[in-house]
Amino acid sequence: MKLLLITAIEEFETDVKTILKHSGVKAFSYQSVKGYKNNGNEFENWFPKDYLSVNSLLFTIFVEDGFADQIYRGVEDFNSQQETLSHIHIATVQLEKSI
């Protein structure tokens, strides 16, 4: 089992939900967060401007290993079609144990 964390601007909420649905995800949670970037370019495409908070969402999804690849492909496909600076970002955490 894996834990996926997805961040995206609020405008991408429906798109993330669609990716999850088409990847076979049955349940997930999400919450509003403020995205913020300090001056610097290590996260150049995360938030468009320095020192400006951005209304964003953080999705938390527990999935079996096979589903993670489908979600990554969906995010990659979505991001490749974006003309904006903002993208959907995804990270995976391997779980050793869960109850």
Secondary structure, 3 states (H helix, E strand, C coil): CEEEEEEEEHHHHHHHHHHHHHCCCCCCEEEEEEECCCCCCCCCCCCCCCCCCEEEEEEEEEECHHHHHHHHHHHHHHHHCCCCCCCCEEEEEECCCCC
